[in-house]
């Protein structure tokens, strides 16, 4: 009888995961996706109240999670969190957007957005990888990037700069850490319906631009991201590193 191949496991039983920006939106969806697959998820964000509500809801489903108040931009606190603790899975969903015409971008906005979207993402990755190496463990680091890391957008020069930078950073880190079995990738969504993006959808001009670009003729929902994150966290993606998974409804197909 022919021996048939078997699909690698998508289960995360026994794994520990860190999800930043986990109190709402995409980050919350990522935390749910990992907890549902069996991981113990440390849900991190700056605001503890909404974070605890998310954790309580996850625990009510019988899944494992805990809350951690964390300002990811505080590098000392971020580094301290990894001391003696190596997460099998790290998902960075923290992000900041301040959109404006490039000629109106202030130095304050530039520093604020790059500080969260690129600087903290860089050191989160480095600290996570360093902890994994010290523990002799393999792991998966996943950044929630954006389709705007591959294209340009109206009033989004600053945001695009940080996301294009993130994409390049991930490729370089994947090359560095591959021999240690540490994988790093990005998930690049199109516009996802969350409380933070509602103002964009409420702008008729912006909404028309979005619907013109998305070939599948609908905006994204948080659930559209969850399967990709679970895949990249699991053994099913064991040969995937240094790349991006575009969940953009065909936006970048042009």
C-alpha positions as CSV (number, residue, x, y, z in Angstrom):
1,X,0.0,0.0,0.0
2,X,1.3,3.5,-0.9
3,X,2.3,5.6,2.1
4,X,0.4,8.9,1.7
5,X,1.7,12.2,3.0
6,X,-0.1,13.8,5.9
7,X,-0.9,17.4,6.4
8,X,1.3,19.0,9.1
9,X,-0.5,20.0,12.3
10,X,-2.2,23.3,12.7
11,X,-2.5,22.6,16.5
12,X,-0.6,24.8,19.0
13,X,-1.1,22.7,22.1
14,X,1.6,23.2,24.6
15,X,2.9,26.4,22.9
16,X,3.2,29.8,24.5
17,X,2.4,32.9,22.5
18,X,2.7,36.6,23.0
19,X,0.3,38.9,21.1
20,X,0.8,42.7,21.3
21,X,-2.0,45.1,20.6
22,X,-4.4,42.3,21.7
23,X,-7.1,44.3,23.3
24,X,-9.2,44.9,20.2
25,X,-9.4,44.6,16.4
26,X,-6.8,42.4,14.6
27,X,-4.7,41.8,17.7
28,X,-7.7,40.5,19.5
29,X,-8.5,38.2,16.6
30,X,-4.9,36.9,16.6
31,X,-5.1,36.1,20.3
32,X,-8.3,34.2,19.8
33,X,-6.9,32.3,16.8
34,X,-3.9,31.1,18.8
35,X,-5.8,30.3,22.0
36,X,-8.5,28.4,20.0
37,X,-5.7,26.2,18.6
38,X,-4.4,25.3,22.0
39,X,-1.7,27.9,22.8
40,X,-1.4,29.7,26.1
41,X,-1.6,33.4,25.0
42,X,-0.1,36.3,26.8
43,X,-2.3,39.2,25.6
44,X,-0.4,42.5,25.8
45,X,-1.5,46.1,25.3
46,X,-1.1,49.5,27.0
47,X,-4.7,49.7,28.3
48,X,-5.4,47.0,30.9
49,X,-9.2,47.4,31.2
50,X,-10.1,46.4,27.6
51,X,-7.3,43.8,27.7
52,X,-8.8,42.1,30.7
53,X,-12.2,42.0,29.0
54,X,-10.6,40.2,26.0
55,X,-8.8,37.7,28.3
56,X,-11.9,37.0,30.3
57,X,-13.8,36.3,27.1
58,X,-11.1,33.9,25.9
59,X,-11.0,32.1,29.2
60,X,-14.8,31.9,29.2
61,X,-14.4,29.7,26.0
62,X,-12.2,27.3,28.0
63,X,-9.0,28.6,26.4
64,X,-5.8,29.7,28.1
65,X,-4.8,33.4,28.2
66,X,-3.5,36.1,30.5
67,X,-3.3,39.9,30.4
68,X,-0.1,41.9,30.4
69,X,0.0,45.7,30.5
70,X,2.8,46.7,28.1
71,X,3.9,49.8,26.3
72,X,5.7,48.2,23.4
73,X,7.5,51.5,22.6
74,X,9.2,51.3,26.0
75,X,12.2,49.3,25.0
76,X,13.4,48.7,28.6
77,X,10.1,47.2,29.6
78,X,10.0,45.2,26.4
79,X,13.4,43.8,26.9
80,X,12.7,43.0,30.6
81,X,9.6,41.0,29.6
82,X,11.7,38.5,27.6
83,X,14.3,38.0,30.4
84,X,14.1,34.2,31.2
85,X,11.0,33.8,29.0
86,X,11.1,32.4,25.4
87,X,7.8,32.5,23.6
88,X,7.2,29.9,20.9
89,X,5.1,32.4,19.0
90,X,5.2,36.2,18.9
91,X,2.6,38.2,17.1
92,X,3.1,41.9,16.8
93,X,-0.2,43.6,16.1
94,X,0.6,47.0,17.7
95,X,0.6,49.8,15.2
96,X,0.0,53.5,14.7
97,X,-1.3,55.6,11.7
98,X,-1.2,59.3,11.3
99,X,-2.3,60.0,7.7
100,X,-1.6,63.3,6.0
101,X,-0.2,64.7,2.7
102,X,3.6,64.2,2.8
103,X,4.2,68.0,2.7
104,X,2.1,68.3,5.9
105,X,3.8,65.5,7.9
106,X,5.3,66.9,11.1
107,X,8.5,65.6,12.7
108,X,6.4,64.7,15.8
109,X,4.1,62.5,13.7
110,X,7.1,61.0,11.9
111,X,8.8,60.1,15.1
112,X,5.6,58.7,16.7
113,X,4.7,56.5,13.8
114,X,8.2,55.1,13.2
115,X,8.7,54.6,16.9
116,X,5.8,52.2,17.1
117,X,5.6,50.7,13.6
118,X,9.3,50.1,13.0
119,X,11.6,50.8,16.0
120,X,9.5,48.8,18.5
121,X,8.9,46.1,15.9
122,X,12.6,45.7,15.3
123,X,13.5,45.3,19.0
124,X,10.5,43.1,19.8
125,X,11.8,40.8,17.1
126,X,15.4,41.0,18.3
127,X,14.5,40.4,21.9
128,X,12.1,37.5,21.1
129,X,14.8,35.8,18.9
130,X,17.5,36.3,21.5
131,X,15.4,34.6,24.1
132,X,14.6,31.7,21.8
133,X,18.3,31.3,21.0
134,X,19.2,31.3,24.7
135,X,16.6,28.7,25.4
136,X,17.7,26.6,22.4
137,X,14.2,26.7,21.0
138,X,12.7,27.2,17.5
139,X,9.9,29.8,17.1
140,X,7.7,31.9,14.9
141,X,7.6,35.7,14.9
142,X,4.7,37.2,13.0
143,X,4.2,40.9,12.3
144,X,0.9,42.4,11.2
145,X,2.1,44.6,8.4
146,X,-0.1,46.0,5.6
147,X,-0.7,45.9,1.9
148,X,0.8,49.4,2.2
149,X,4.1,47.7,2.7
150,X,4.0,46.7,-0.9
151,X,2.3,49.7,-2.6
152,X,1.7,53.4,-2.0
153,X,-1.5,55.2,-0.9
154,X,-3.0,58.6,-0.8
155,X,-1.8,60.6,2.3
156,X,0.1,57.5,3.5
157,X,3.7,58.3,2.7
158,X,4.7,58.0,6.4
159,X,2.7,54.9,7.0
160,X,4.0,53.3,3.8
161,X,7.6,54.1,4.8
162,X,7.3,52.3,8.1
163,X,5.6,49.2,6.5
164,X,8.0,49.0,3.6
165,X,10.8,49.2,6.2
166,X,9.2,46.4,8.2
167,X,9.0,44.2,5.2
168,X,12.7,44.7,4.5
169,X,13.6,44.1,8.1
170,X,11.8,40.8,8.2
171,X,13.6,39.5,5.2
172,X,17.0,40.4,6.7
173,X,16.1,38.8,10.1
174,X,14.9,35.7,8.4
175,X,18.3,35.2,6.7
176,X,20.0,35.8,10.1
177,X,17.9,33.5,12.2
178,X,17.1,30.7,9.8
179,X,19.9,28.4,11.0
180,X,18.5,28.6,14.5
181,X,15.0,27.5,13.3
182,X,13.5,30.9,14.1
183,X,11.0,31.9,11.4
184,X,9.8,35.5,10.9
185,X,7.1,36.6,8.5
186,X,4.4,39.3,7.9
187,X,0.7,39.3,7.3
188,X,-0.4,42.1,5.1
189,X,-4.1,42.9,5.3
190,X,-6.1,45.3,3.2
191,X,-8.5,47.6,5.0
192,X,-10.0,45.6,7.8
193,X,-13.2,46.7,9.5
194,X,-12.4,47.6,13.1
195,X,-13.3,50.6,15.4
196,X,-10.0,52.2,14.4
197,X,-10.7,52.1,10.7
198,X,-14.4,53.2,10.9
199,X,-13.6,56.8,10.2
200,X,-12.0,55.8,6.9
201,X,-15.0,53.8,5.9
202,X,-17.3,56.8,6.9
203,X,-15.5,59.0,4.4
204,X,-17.3,58.5,1.0
205,X,-14.2,59.4,-1.1
206,X,-12.0,57.1,0.8
207,X,-14.6,54.3,0.9
208,X,-15.0,54.5,-2.9
209,X,-11.2,54.4,-3.4
210,X,-11.0,51.2,-1.2
211,X,-13.8,49.4,-3.0
212,X,-12.3,50.3,-6.4
213,X,-9.0,48.7,-5.4
214,X,-10.3,45.5,-3.7
215,X,-11.1,43.0,-6.5
216,X,-13.2,40.8,-4.3
217,X,-15.6,43.7,-3.8
218,X,-15.7,43.7,0.0
219,X,-13.6,45.0,2.8
220,X,-11.8,42.7,5.1
221,X,-13.0,41.4,8.5
222,X,-10.9,40.4,11.4
223,X,-11.8,36.8,10.8
224,X,-10.0,37.0,7.4
225,X,-6.7,37.5,9.2
226,X,-7.0,34.8,11.9
227,X,-6.4,31.7,9.7
228,X,-3.2,33.2,8.3
229,X,-1.8,33.9,11.7
230,X,-2.6,30.4,12.9
231,X,-1.0,28.9,9.8
232,X,2.2,31.0,10.3
233,X,2.3,30.0,14.0
234,X,2.0,26.3,13.3
235,X,4.1,23.5,11.9
236,X,2.0,23.7,8.7
237,X,4.2,26.7,7.7
238,X,7.5,25.1,8.8
239,X,9.3,26.0,5.6
240,X,7.9,29.6,5.4
241,X,10.2,32.5,6.5
242,X,11.2,35.9,5.3
243,X,8.0,36.5,3.3
244,X,4.6,38.2,3.5
245,X,1.1,36.8,3.3
246,X,-1.0,39.3,1.4
247,X,-4.7,39.2,2.5
248,X,-5.7,42.1,0.3
249,X,-8.6,41.0,-1.8
250,X,-6.5,41.4,-4.9
251,X,-5.5,45.0,-4.1
252,X,-1.8,44.4,-5.1
253,X,-2.6,42.2,-8.1
254,X,-2.6,45.3,-10.5
